[in-house]
Amino acid sequence: EFSGEIWFWKGPSPFHFVTVPADESELIKSVAPSVTYGWGMIPCEAVIGETRFSTSLWPKDGGYILPIKSAVRKSAGIDLGETIPVTLIVD
């Protein structure tokens, strides 16, 4: 469990993310070789508010970022720049 700020990446596939803090990223790295399905992607379930969803953590700058789907943001009523609590379950 951690809290993080929602940020936006405008790249070719625009998306919203929350950065996983360094301590939690280190824990994930310790199991990454057993769970990754390639390119460093880590399958997981995330819980934001009342919404639980399946996704994958993306490696970035030595840590991980959590993509937040538009449907999740809308159902949880969260906007860009908000700091939100997140629960992660690594598969």
Contact map, one row per residue, 1 for C-alpha under 8 A:
1110000000000000000000000000000000000000000000000000000000000000000000000000000000001111000
1111000000000000000110010000000000000000000000000000000000000000000000000000000000001110000
1111100000000000000000000000000000000000000000000000000000000000000000000000000000111100000
0111110000000000011110000000000000000000000000000000000000000000000000000000000000111100000
0011111000000000011000000000000000000000000000000000000000000000000000000000000111110000000
0001111100000001111000000000000000000000000000000000000000000000000000000000001111110000000
0000111110000001110000000000000000000000000000000000000000000000000000000000000110000000000
0000011111000111100000000000000000000000000000000000000000000000000000000000000100000000000
0000001111100111100000000000000000000000000000000000000000000000000000000000000000000000000
0000000111111110000000000000000000000000000000000000000000000000000000000000000000000000000
0000000011111100000000000000000000000000000000000000000000000000000000000000000000000000000
0000000001111100000000000000000000000000000000000000000000000000000000000000000000000000000
0000000001111110000000000000000000000000000000000000000000000000000000000000000000000000000
0000000111111111000000000000000000000000000000000000000000000000000000000000000000000000000
0000000111001111100000000000000000000000000000000000000000000000001110000000000000000000000
0000011110000111110000000000000000000000000000000000000000000000001111000000000100000000000
0000011110000011111000000000000000000000000000000000000000000000111100000000000000000000000
0001111000000001111100000000000000000000000000000000000000000000111100000000000000000000000
0001110000000000111110000000000000000000000000000000000000000001110000000000000000000000000
0101000000000000011111011000000000000000000000000000000000000011110000000000000000000000000
0101000000000000001111111000000000000000000000000000000000000010000000000000000000000000000
0000000000000000000111111100000000000000000000000000000000000010000000000000000000000000000
0000000000000000000011111110000000000000000000000000000000000000000000000000000000000000000
0100000000000000000111111111000000000000000000000000000000000000000000000000000000000000000
0000000000000000000111111111100000000000000000000000000000000011000000000000000000000000000
0000000000000000000001111111110000000000000000000000000000000010000000000000000000000000000
0000000000000000000000111111111000000000000000000000000000000000000000000000000000000000000
0000000000000000000000011111111100000000000000000000000000000000000000000000000000000000010
0000000000000000000000001111111110000000000000000000000000000000000000000000000000000000000
0000000000000000000000000111111110000000000000000000000000000000000000000000000000000000000
0000000000000000000000000011111111100000000000000000000000000000000000000000000000000000000
0000000000000000000000000001111111110001010000000000000000000000000000000000000000000000000
0000000000000000000000000000111111110000000000000000000000000000000000000000000000000000000
0000000000000000000000000000001111110000000000000000000000000000000000000000000000000000000
0000000000000000000000000000001111111000011000000000000000000000000000000000000000000000001
0000000000000000000000000000000111111111111000000000000000000000000000000000000000000000000
0000000000000000000000000000000000111111111000000000000000000000000000000000000000000000000
0000000000000000000000000000000000011111100000000000000000000000000000000000000000000000000
0000000000000000000000000000000000011111100000000000000000000000000000000000000000000000000
0000000000000000000000000000000100011111110000000000000001100000000000000000000000000000000
0000000000000000000000000000000000011111111000000000000111100000000000000000000000000000000
0000000000000000000000000000000100111001111100000000000111000000000000000000000000000000010
0000000000000000000000000000000000111000111110000000011110000000000000000000000000000000011
0000000000000000000000000000000000000000011111000000011110000000000000000000000000000001111
0000000000000000000000000000000000000000001111100001111100000000000000000000000000000001111
0000000000000000000000000000000000000000000111110001111000000000000000000000000000000111100
0000000000000000000000000000000000000000000011111111100000000000000000000000000000000111000
0000000000000000000000000000000000000000000001111111000000000000000000010001000000011110000
0000000000000000000000000000000000000000000000111110000000000000000000000001000000001100000
0000000000000000000000000000000000000000000000111111000000000000000000000001000000000000000
0000000000000000000000000000000000000000000000111111100000000000000000010011000000000000000
0000000000000000000000000000000000000000000011110111110000000000000000000000000000000000000
0000000000000000000000000000000000000000000011100011111000000000000000000000000000000000000
0000000000000000000000000000000000000000001111000001111100000000000000000000000000000000000
0000000000000000000000000000000000000000001111000000111110000000001000000000000000000000000
0000000000000000000000000000000000000000111110000000011111000000011000000000000000000000000
0000000000000000000000000000000000000000111100000000001111100001111000000000000000000000000
0000000000000000000000000000000000000001110000000000000111110001111000000000000000000000000
0000000000000000000000000000000000000001100000000000000011111111100000000000000000000000000
0000000000000000000000000000000000000000000000000000000001111111100000000000000000000000000
0000000000000000000000000000000000000000000000000000000000111111000000000000000000000000000
0000000000000000000000000000000000000000000000000000000000111111000000000000000000000000000
0000000000000000000111001100000000000000000000000000000000111111100000000000000000000000000
0000000000000000001100001000000000000000000000000000000011111111110000000000000000000000000
0000000000000000111100000000000000000000000000000000000011110011111000000000000000000000000
0000000000000000111100000000000000000000000000000000000111000001111100000000000000000000000
0000000000000011110000000000000000000000000000000000001111000000111110000000000000000000000
0000000000000011110000000000000000000000000000000000000000000000011111011000000000000000000
0000000000000011000000000000000000000000000000000000000000000000001111111000000000000000000
0000000000000001000000000000000000000000000000000000000000000000000111111100000000000000000
0000000000000000000000000000000000000000000000000000000000000000000011111110000000000000000
0000000000000000000000000000000000000000000000010010000000000000000111111111000000000000000
0000000000000000000000000000000000000000000000000000000000000000000111111111111000000000000
0000000000000000000000000000000000000000000000000000000000000000000001111111110000000000000
0000000000000000000000000000000000000000000000000010000000000000000000111111100000000000000
0000000000000000000000000000000000000000000000011110000000000000000000011111110000000000000
0000000000000000000000000000000000000000000000000000000000000000000000001111111000000000000
0000000000000000000000000000000000000000000000000000000000000000000000001101111101010000000
0000010000000000000000000000000000000000000000000000000000000000000000001000111111000000000
0000111100000001000000000000000000000000000000000000000000000000000000000000011111000000000
0000111000000000000000000000000000000000000000000000000000000000000000000000001111100000000
0000110000000000000000000000000000000000000000000000000000000000000000000000011111110000000
0011110000000000000000000000000000000000000000000000000000000000000000000000000011111000000
0011110000000000000000000000000000000000000000010000000000000000000000000000010001111100000
1111000000000000000000000000000000000000000000011000000000000000000000000000000000111110000
1111000000000000000000000000000000000000000001111000000000000000000000000000000000011111000
1100000000000000000000000000000000000000000001110000000000000000000000000000000000001111100
1000000000000000000000000000000000000000000111100000000000000000000000000000000000000111110
0000000000000000000000000000000000000000000111000000000000000000000000000000000000000011111
0000000000000000000000000001000000000000011110000000000000000000000000000000000000000001111
0000000000000000000000000000000000100000001110000000000000000000000000000000000000000000111
